[in-house]
Protein backbone atom coordinates (compact mmCIF):
# COMPACT_ATOMS: atom_id res chain seq x y z
CA UNK A 1 0.00 0.00 0.00
CA UNK A 2 1.06 3.62 -0.46
CA UNK A 3 2.47 5.31 2.66
CA UNK A 4 1.66 9.03 2.70
CA UNK A 5 3.58 11.84 4.36
CA UNK A 6 0.56 12.36 6.62
CA UNK A 7 0.81 8.73 7.77
CA UNK A 8 4.49 9.16 8.56
CA UNK A 9 3.81 12.37 10.49
CA UNK A 10 0.99 10.72 12.45
CA UNK A 11 3.27 7.87 13.51
CA UNK A 12 6.03 10.31 14.39
CA UNK A 13 3.58 12.27 16.56
CA UNK A 14 2.57 9.04 18.29
CA UNK A 15 6.08 7.75 18.89
CA UNK A 16 8.58 10.64 18.52
CA UNK A 17 10.67 8.31 16.36
CA UNK A 18 12.57 9.69 13.36
CA UNK A 19 10.72 10.35 10.10
CA UNK A 20 12.70 7.76 8.15
CA UNK A 21 12.23 5.17 10.91
CA UNK A 22 8.48 5.83 10.89
CA UNK A 23 8.28 5.45 7.10
CA UNK A 24 10.21 2.18 7.25
CA UNK A 25 8.00 0.88 10.07
CA UNK A 26 4.80 1.67 8.15
CA UNK A 27 6.19 0.14 4.96
CA UNK A 28 7.23 -3.05 6.75
CA UNK A 29 3.81 -3.37 8.44
CA UNK A 30 1.65 -2.41 5.46
CA UNK A 31 0.44 0.78 7.13
CA UNK A 32 -0.79 -0.87 10.34
CA UNK A 33 -0.14 1.76 13.00
CA UNK A 34 -0.29 -0.61 15.98
CA UNK A 35 2.06 -3.03 14.26
CA UNK A 36 4.31 -0.11 13.25
CA UNK A 37 4.54 1.02 16.88
CA UNK A 38 5.52 -2.53 17.86
CA UNK A 39 8.05 -2.54 15.02
CA UNK A 40 9.64 0.65 16.36
CA UNK A 41 9.74 -0.76 19.90
CA UNK A 42 11.45 -3.86 18.58
CA UNK A 43 13.87 -1.62 16.75
CA UNK A 44 14.53 0.15 20.01
CA UNK A 45 15.41 -3.15 21.62
CA UNK A 46 17.81 -3.91 18.79
CA UNK A 47 19.40 -0.49 19.13
CA UNK A 48 19.82 -1.07 22.85
CA UNK A 49 21.48 -4.42 22.16
CA UNK A 50 23.81 -2.91 19.56
CA UNK A 51 24.84 -0.21 22.01
CA UNK A 52 25.27 -2.54 24.98
CA UNK A 53 29.03 -1.98 24.94
CA UNK A 54 28.67 1.79 25.21
CA UNK A 55 29.39 3.43 28.53
CA UNK A 56 26.31 4.91 30.19
CA UNK A 57 27.89 6.87 33.04
CA UNK A 58 25.49 9.80 32.98
CA UNK A 59 21.86 9.92 34.05
CA UNK A 60 20.04 10.49 37.31
CA UNK A 61 19.77 8.60 40.60
CA UNK A 62 16.39 8.48 42.32
CA UNK A 63 16.00 7.66 46.03
CA UNK A 64 12.51 7.66 47.54
CA UNK A 65 10.76 6.51 50.73
CA UNK A 66 7.16 5.59 51.44
CA UNK A 67 4.92 8.02 53.32
CA UNK A 68 5.34 6.06 56.56
CA UNK A 69 9.16 5.96 56.22
CA UNK A 70 9.27 2.16 56.53
CA UNK A 71 10.43 1.33 52.99
CA UNK A 72 12.66 2.98 50.43
CA UNK A 73 13.89 2.46 46.88
CA UNK A 74 16.89 3.69 44.94
CA UNK A 75 17.86 3.22 41.30
CA UNK A 76 19.63 5.01 38.49
CA UNK A 77 18.34 5.78 35.02
CA UNK A 78 21.48 5.95 32.93
CA UNK A 79 22.33 7.68 29.68
CA UNK A 80 25.53 8.08 27.70
CA UNK A 81 25.75 11.88 27.80
CA UNK A 82 24.89 14.66 30.24
CA UNK A 83 23.17 16.43 27.34
CA UNK A 84 20.49 13.74 27.54
CA UNK A 85 20.49 13.37 31.33
CA UNK A 86 19.92 17.12 31.82
CA UNK A 87 17.04 17.17 29.35
CA UNK A 88 13.74 18.02 31.05
CA UNK A 89 11.90 15.10 29.42
CA UNK A 90 14.56 12.65 30.64
CA UNK A 91 14.32 14.08 34.15
CA UNK A 92 10.52 13.78 34.13
CA UNK A 93 10.78 10.22 32.83
CA UNK A 94 13.09 9.29 35.70
CA UNK A 95 10.71 10.82 38.24
CA UNK A 96 7.72 9.03 36.70
CA UNK A 97 9.56 5.73 37.11
CA UNK A 98 10.29 6.71 40.70
CA UNK A 99 6.57 7.31 41.30
CA UNK A 100 5.70 3.84 39.99
CA UNK A 101 8.48 2.12 41.88
CA UNK A 102 7.80 3.64 45.30
CA UNK A 103 4.10 2.80 44.90
CA UNK A 104 4.70 -0.86 43.98
CA UNK A 105 8.04 -1.66 45.72
CA UNK A 106 9.09 -4.29 43.15
CA UNK A 107 11.54 -7.00 44.16
CA UNK A 108 13.87 -6.89 41.16
CA UNK A 109 14.90 -4.96 38.06
CA UNK A 110 12.73 -7.25 35.92
CA UNK A 111 9.73 -6.55 38.16
CA UNK A 112 10.51 -2.83 37.99
CA UNK A 113 10.59 -2.85 34.19
CA UNK A 114 7.23 -4.65 34.14
CA UNK A 115 5.57 -1.79 36.04
CA UNK A 116 3.33 0.51 34.02
CA UNK A 117 3.54 4.27 33.60
CA UNK A 118 0.51 5.74 31.82
CA UNK A 119 -0.47 2.28 30.63
CA UNK A 120 2.89 1.34 29.14
CA UNK A 121 5.55 -0.83 30.80
CA UNK A 122 8.75 0.85 31.98
CA UNK A 123 10.72 -1.57 29.79
CA UNK A 124 8.80 -0.52 26.68
CA UNK A 125 9.18 3.15 27.55
CA UNK A 126 12.94 2.66 27.87
CA UNK A 127 13.01 1.03 24.42
CA UNK A 128 10.94 3.90 23.01
CA UNK A 129 13.40 6.43 24.42
CA UNK A 130 16.38 4.50 23.05
CA UNK A 131 14.80 4.64 19.60
CA UNK A 132 13.92 8.31 20.00
CA UNK A 133 17.19 9.56 21.47
CA UNK A 134 19.68 7.13 19.94
CA UNK A 135 21.55 6.59 23.20
CA UNK A 136 21.82 3.61 25.50
CA UNK A 137 19.33 4.17 28.33
CA UNK A 138 18.59 1.73 31.12
CA UNK A 139 17.45 1.34 34.71
CA UNK A 140 20.23 -0.19 36.82
CA UNK A 141 21.41 -0.36 40.43
CA UNK A 142 17.95 -0.96 41.88
CA UNK A 143 17.66 -1.66 45.62
CA UNK A 144 14.76 -1.81 48.05
CA UNK A 145 15.05 -1.50 51.83
CA UNK A 146 12.49 -1.95 54.62
CA UNK A 147 13.06 -1.24 58.33
CA UNK A 148 11.59 0.50 61.39
CA UNK A 149 12.51 3.72 59.60
CA UNK A 150 14.13 4.42 56.25
CA UNK A 151 15.58 7.76 55.14
CA UNK A 152 16.38 8.72 51.54
CA UNK A 153 18.89 11.30 50.36
CA UNK A 154 19.57 12.59 46.84
CA UNK A 155 22.97 14.23 46.52
CA UNK A 156 24.87 16.36 44.00
CA UNK A 157 22.24 16.98 41.36
CA UNK A 158 20.86 13.45 41.62
CA UNK A 159 24.25 11.88 40.89
CA UNK A 160 24.20 9.90 44.15
CA UNK A 161 21.25 8.36 45.98
CA UNK A 162 21.36 6.88 49.48
CA UNK A 163 18.97 4.85 51.62
CA UNK A 164 19.59 4.43 55.35
CA UNK A 165 17.68 1.82 57.37
CA UNK A 166 17.45 2.53 61.10
CA UNK A 167 16.29 0.30 63.95
CA UNK A 168 13.89 2.78 65.61
CA UNK A 169 10.50 4.12 64.55
CA UNK A 170 10.62 7.39 62.68
CA UNK A 171 10.27 10.73 64.42
CA UNK A 172 11.72 14.13 63.58
CA UNK A 173 14.96 13.55 65.48
CA UNK A 174 15.54 10.12 63.94
CA UNK A 175 14.73 11.35 60.42
CA UNK A 176 17.17 14.26 60.83
CA UNK A 177 19.86 11.91 62.16
CA UNK A 178 19.19 9.58 59.24
CA UNK A 179 19.70 12.44 56.79
CA UNK A 180 23.04 13.24 58.45
CA UNK A 181 24.05 9.59 58.15
CA UNK A 182 22.94 9.48 54.51
CA UNK A 183 25.03 12.57 53.70
CA UNK A 184 27.97 10.87 55.44
CA UNK A 185 27.51 7.80 53.25
CA UNK A 186 27.28 9.91 50.10
CA UNK A 187 30.50 11.74 50.97
CA UNK A 188 32.60 8.99 52.56
CA UNK A 189 31.37 5.85 50.74
CA UNK A 190 31.85 3.33 53.58
CA UNK A 191 32.23 -0.34 52.66
CA UNK A 192 29.95 -1.65 55.45
CA UNK A 193 27.94 -0.62 58.51
CA UNK A 194 30.44 -2.04 61.04
CA UNK A 195 33.62 -4.09 60.94
CA UNK A 196 31.85 -7.43 61.36
CA UNK A 197 29.90 -6.64 58.17
CA UNK A 198 33.00 -6.22 55.99
CA UNK A 199 33.31 -8.90 53.33
CA UNK A 200 36.10 -11.38 54.04
CA UNK A 201 37.58 -10.86 50.57
CA UNK A 202 38.03 -7.15 51.37
CA UNK A 203 39.69 -8.00 54.70
CA UNK A 204 42.03 -10.49 53.05
CA UNK A 205 42.97 -7.97 50.36
CA UNK A 206 43.65 -5.21 52.90
CA UNK A 207 45.79 -7.53 55.02
CA UNK A 208 47.78 -8.68 52.01
CA UNK A 209 48.39 -5.09 50.90
CA UNK A 210 49.39 -4.07 54.42
CA UNK A 211 51.83 -6.99 54.79
CA UNK A 212 53.48 -6.20 51.49
CA UNK A 213 53.86 -2.53 52.49
CA UNK A 214 55.38 -3.52 55.83
CA UNK A 215 57.87 -5.89 54.22
CA UNK A 216 58.90 -3.20 51.73
CA UNK A 217 59.56 -0.91 54.71
CA UNK A 218 62.08 -3.48 55.94
CA UNK A 219 60.25 -4.49 59.11
CA UNK A 220 61.24 -7.90 60.58
CA UNK A 221 58.98 -10.78 59.54
CA UNK A 222 57.95 -11.53 63.13
CA UNK A 223 56.43 -8.03 63.32
CA UNK A 224 54.54 -8.16 60.02
CA UNK A 225 51.33 -9.76 61.28
CA UNK A 226 51.00 -7.48 64.31
CA UNK A 227 51.57 -4.29 62.31
CA UNK A 228 49.22 -5.51 59.57
CA UNK A 229 46.47 -6.04 62.14
CA UNK A 230 47.01 -2.46 63.31
CA UNK A 231 46.61 -1.22 59.74
CA UNK A 232 43.44 -3.29 59.42
CA UNK A 233 42.03 -1.66 62.56
CA UNK A 234 42.70 1.73 60.98
CA UNK A 235 40.98 0.56 57.79
CA UNK A 236 37.88 -0.39 59.79
CA UNK A 237 37.90 3.00 61.49
CA UNK A 238 38.06 4.88 58.22
CA UNK A 239 35.82 2.68 56.09
CA UNK A 240 33.00 1.33 58.24
CA UNK A 241 30.09 3.70 58.75
CA UNK A 242 29.52 3.51 62.51
CA UNK A 243 33.23 3.92 63.25
CA UNK A 244 33.88 6.84 60.90
CA UNK A 245 34.33 10.33 62.29
CA UNK A 246 31.12 12.28 61.80
CA UNK A 247 31.83 14.71 58.95
CA UNK A 248 29.73 17.48 60.54
CA UNK A 249 31.47 17.06 63.91
CA UNK A 250 34.73 15.04 63.83
CA UNK A 251 34.83 14.93 67.64
CA UNK A 252 32.14 12.23 67.36
CA UNK A 253 31.80 8.97 65.48
CA UNK A 254 28.60 8.13 63.65
CA UNK A 255 27.88 5.55 66.35
CA UNK A 256 28.21 8.08 69.18
CA UNK A 257 26.19 10.71 67.30
CA UNK A 258 23.31 8.25 66.92
CA UNK A 259 23.44 7.26 70.58
CA UNK A 260 23.00 10.90 71.55
CA UNK A 261 19.64 10.79 69.75
CA UNK A 262 18.62 7.45 71.28
CA UNK A 263 20.88 5.02 73.20
CA UNK A 264 19.54 2.12 71.13
CA UNK A 265 19.58 3.88 67.75
CA UNK A 266 21.78 2.32 65.08
CA UNK A 267 21.97 1.64 61.35
CA UNK A 268 20.73 -1.74 60.15
CA UNK A 269 21.89 -1.36 56.54
CA UNK A 270 22.38 1.22 53.82
CA UNK A 271 22.39 1.42 50.03
CA UNK A 272 24.44 3.88 48.02
CA UNK A 273 23.96 4.20 44.26
CA UNK A 274 26.11 6.59 42.24
CA UNK A 275 26.57 7.45 38.58
CA UNK A 276 29.83 6.13 37.14
CA UNK A 277 30.02 3.25 39.63
C-alpha positions as CSV (number, residue, x, y, z in Angstrom):
1,X,0.0,0.0,0.0
2,X,1.1,3.6,-0.5
3,X,2.5,5.3,2.7
4,X,1.7,9.0,2.7
5,X,3.6,11.8,4.4
6,X,0.6,12.4,6.6
7,X,0.8,8.7,7.8
8,X,4.5,9.2,8.6
9,X,3.8,12.4,10.5
10,X,1.0,10.7,12.4
11,X,3.3,7.9,13.5
12,X,6.0,10.3,14.4
13,X,3.6,12.3,16.6
14,X,2.6,9.0,18.3
15,X,6.1,7.7,18.9
16,X,8.6,10.6,18.5
17,X,10.7,8.3,16.4
18,X,12.6,9.7,13.4
19,X,10.7,10.3,10.1
20,X,12.7,7.8,8.1
21,X,12.2,5.2,10.9
22,X,8.5,5.8,10.9
23,X,8.3,5.5,7.1
24,X,10.2,2.2,7.3
25,X,8.0,0.9,10.1
26,X,4.8,1.7,8.1
27,X,6.2,0.1,5.0
28,X,7.2,-3.1,6.8
29,X,3.8,-3.4,8.4
30,X,1.7,-2.4,5.5
31,X,0.4,0.8,7.1
32,X,-0.8,-0.9,10.3
33,X,-0.1,1.8,13.0
34,X,-0.3,-0.6,16.0
35,X,2.1,-3.0,14.3
36,X,4.3,-0.1,13.2
37,X,4.5,1.0,16.9
38,X,5.5,-2.5,17.9
39,X,8.0,-2.5,15.0
40,X,9.6,0.7,16.4
41,X,9.7,-0.8,19.9
42,X,11.5,-3.9,18.6
43,X,13.9,-1.6,16.7
44,X,14.5,0.2,20.0
45,X,15.4,-3.2,21.6
46,X,17.8,-3.9,18.8
47,X,19.4,-0.5,19.1
48,X,19.8,-1.1,22.8
49,X,21.5,-4.4,22.2
50,X,23.8,-2.9,19.6
51,X,24.8,-0.2,22.0
52,X,25.3,-2.5,25.0
53,X,29.0,-2.0,24.9
54,X,28.7,1.8,25.2
55,X,29.4,3.4,28.5
56,X,26.3,4.9,30.2
57,X,27.9,6.9,33.0
58,X,25.5,9.8,33.0
59,X,21.9,9.9,34.0
60,X,20.0,10.5,37.3
61,X,19.8,8.6,40.6
62,X,16.4,8.5,42.3
63,X,16.0,7.7,46.0
64,X,12.5,7.7,47.5
65,X,10.8,6.5,50.7
66,X,7.2,5.6,51.4
67,X,4.9,8.0,53.3
68,X,5.3,6.1,56.6
69,X,9.2,6.0,56.2
70,X,9.3,2.2,56.5
71,X,10.4,1.3,53.0
72,X,12.7,3.0,50.4
73,X,13.9,2.5,46.9
74,X,16.9,3.7,44.9
75,X,17.9,3.2,41.3
76,X,19.6,5.0,38.5
77,X,18.3,5.8,35.0
78,X,21.5,6.0,32.9
79,X,22.3,7.7,29.7
80,X,25.5,8.1,27.7
81,X,25.8,11.9,27.8
82,X,24.9,14.7,30.2
83,X,23.2,16.4,27.3
84,X,20.5,13.7,27.5
85,X,20.5,13.4,31.3
86,X,19.9,17.1,31.8
87,X,17.0,17.2,29.4
88,X,13.7,18.0,31.1
89,X,11.9,15.1,29.4
90,X,14.6,12.7,30.6
91,X,14.3,14.1,34.2
92,X,10.5,13.8,34.1
93,X,10.8,10.2,32.8
94,X,13.1,9.3,35.7
95,X,10.7,10.8,38.2
96,X,7.7,9.0,36.7
97,X,9.6,5.7,37.1
98,X,10.3,6.7,40.7
99,X,6.6,7.3,41.3
100,X,5.7,3.8,40.0
101,X,8.5,2.1,41.9
102,X,7.8,3.6,45.3
103,X,4.1,2.8,44.9
104,X,4.7,-0.9,44.0
105,X,8.0,-1.7,45.7
106,X,9.1,-4.3,43.1
107,X,11.5,-7.0,44.2
108,X,13.9,-6.9,41.2
109,X,14.9,-5.0,38.1
110,X,12.7,-7.2,35.9
111,X,9.7,-6.6,38.2
112,X,10.5,-2.8,38.0
113,X,10.6,-2.9,34.2
114,X,7.2,-4.7,34.1
115,X,5.6,-1.8,36.0
116,X,3.3,0.5,34.0
117,X,3.5,4.3,33.6
118,X,0.5,5.7,31.8
119,X,-0.5,2.3,30.6
120,X,2.9,1.3,29.1
121,X,5.6,-0.8,30.8
122,X,8.8,0.8,32.0
123,X,10.7,-1.6,29.8
124,X,8.8,-0.5,26.7
125,X,9.2,3.1,27.5
126,X,12.9,2.7,27.9
127,X,13.0,1.0,24.4
128,X,10.9,3.9,23.0
129,X,13.4,6.4,24.4
130,X,16.4,4.5,23.0
131,X,14.8,4.6,19.6
132,X,13.9,8.3,20.0
133,X,17.2,9.6,21.5
134,X,19.7,7.1,19.9
135,X,21.6,6.6,23.2
136,X,21.8,3.6,25.5
137,X,19.3,4.2,28.3
138,X,18.6,1.7,31.1
139,X,17.5,1.3,34.7
140,X,20.2,-0.2,36.8
141,X,21.4,-0.4,40.4
142,X,18.0,-1.0,41.9
143,X,17.7,-1.7,45.6
144,X,14.8,-1.8,48.0
145,X,15.1,-1.5,51.8
146,X,12.5,-2.0,54.6
147,X,13.1,-1.2,58.3
148,X,11.6,0.5,61.4
149,X,12.5,3.7,59.6
150,X,14.1,4.4,56.2
151,X,15.6,7.8,55.1
152,X,16.4,8.7,51.5
153,X,18.9,11.3,50.4
154,X,19.6,12.6,46.8
155,X,23.0,14.2,46.5
156,X,24.9,16.4,44.0
157,X,22.2,17.0,41.4
158,X,20.9,13.5,41.6
159,X,24.2,11.9,40.9
160,X,24.2,9.9,44.2
161,X,21.2,8.4,46.0
162,X,21.4,6.9,49.5
163,X,19.0,4.9,51.6
164,X,19.6,4.4,55.4
165,X,17.7,1.8,57.4
166,X,17.4,2.5,61.1
167,X,16.3,0.3,63.9
168,X,13.9,2.8,65.6
169,X,10.5,4.1,64.5
170,X,10.6,7.4,62.7
171,X,10.3,10.7,64.4
172,X,11.7,14.1,63.6
173,X,15.0,13.5,65.5
174,X,15.5,10.1,63.9
175,X,14.7,11.4,60.4
176,X,17.2,14.3,60.8
177,X,19.9,11.9,62.2
178,X,19.2,9.6,59.2
179,X,19.7,12.4,56.8
180,X,23.0,13.2,58.4
181,X,24.1,9.6,58.1
182,X,22.9,9.5,54.5
183,X,25.0,12.6,53.7
184,X,28.0,10.9,55.4
185,X,27.5,7.8,53.3
186,X,27.3,9.9,50.1
187,X,30.5,11.7,51.0
188,X,32.6,9.0,52.6
189,X,31.4,5.9,50.7
190,X,31.9,3.3,53.6
191,X,32.2,-0.3,52.7
192,X,30.0,-1.6,55.4
193,X,27.9,-0.6,58.5
194,X,30.4,-2.0,61.0
195,X,33.6,-4.1,60.9
196,X,31.8,-7.4,61.4
197,X,29.9,-6.6,58.2
198,X,33.0,-6.2,56.0
199,X,33.3,-8.9,53.3
200,X,36.1,-11.4,54.0
201,X,37.6,-10.9,50.6
202,X,38.0,-7.1,51.4
203,X,39.7,-8.0,54.7
204,X,42.0,-10.5,53.0
205,X,43.0,-8.0,50.4
206,X,43.6,-5.2,52.9
207,X,45.8,-7.5,55.0
208,X,47.8,-8.7,52.0
209,X,48.4,-5.1,50.9
210,X,49.4,-4.1,54.4
211,X,51.8,-7.0,54.8
212,X,53.5,-6.2,51.5
213,X,53.9,-2.5,52.5
214,X,55.4,-3.5,55.8
215,X,57.9,-5.9,54.2
216,X,58.9,-3.2,51.7
217,X,59.6,-0.9,54.7
218,X,62.1,-3.5,55.9
219,X,60.3,-4.5,59.1
220,X,61.2,-7.9,60.6
221,X,59.0,-10.8,59.5
222,X,57.9,-11.5,63.1
223,X,56.4,-8.0,63.3
224,X,54.5,-8.2,60.0
225,X,51.3,-9.8,61.3
226,X,51.0,-7.5,64.3
227,X,51.6,-4.3,62.3
228,X,49.2,-5.5,59.6
229,X,46.5,-6.0,62.1
230,X,47.0,-2.5,63.3
231,X,46.6,-1.2,59.7
232,X,43.4,-3.3,59.4
233,X,42.0,-1.7,62.6
234,X,42.7,1.7,61.0
235,X,41.0,0.6,57.8
236,X,37.9,-0.4,59.8
237,X,37.9,3.0,61.5
238,X,38.1,4.9,58.2
239,X,35.8,2.7,56.1
240,X,33.0,1.3,58.2
241,X,30.1,3.7,58.7
242,X,29.5,3.5,62.5
243,X,33.2,3.9,63.3
244,X,33.9,6.8,60.9
245,X,34.3,10.3,62.3
246,X,31.1,12.3,61.8
247,X,31.8,14.7,58.9
248,X,29.7,17.5,60.5
249,X,31.5,17.1,63.9
250,X,34.7,15.0,63.8
251,X,34.8,14.9,67.6
252,X,32.1,12.2,67.4
253,X,31.8,9.0,65.5
254,X,28.6,8.1,63.6
255,X,27.9,5.6,66.3
256,X,28.2,8.1,69.2
257,X,26.2,10.7,67.3
258,X,23.3,8.3,66.9
259,X,23.4,7.3,70.6
260,X,23.0,10.9,71.5
261,X,19.6,10.8,69.8
262,X,18.6,7.5,71.3
263,X,20.9,5.0,73.2
264,X,19.5,2.1,71.1
265,X,19.6,3.9,67.8
266,X,21.8,2.3,65.1
267,X,22.0,1.6,61.4
268,X,20.7,-1.7,60.1
269,X,21.9,-1.4,56.5
270,X,22.4,1.2,53.8
271,X,22.4,1.4,50.0
272,X,24.4,3.9,48.0
273,X,24.0,4.2,44.3
274,X,26.1,6.6,42.2
275,X,26.6,7.5,38.6
276,X,29.8,6.1,37.1
277,X,30.0,3.2,39.6
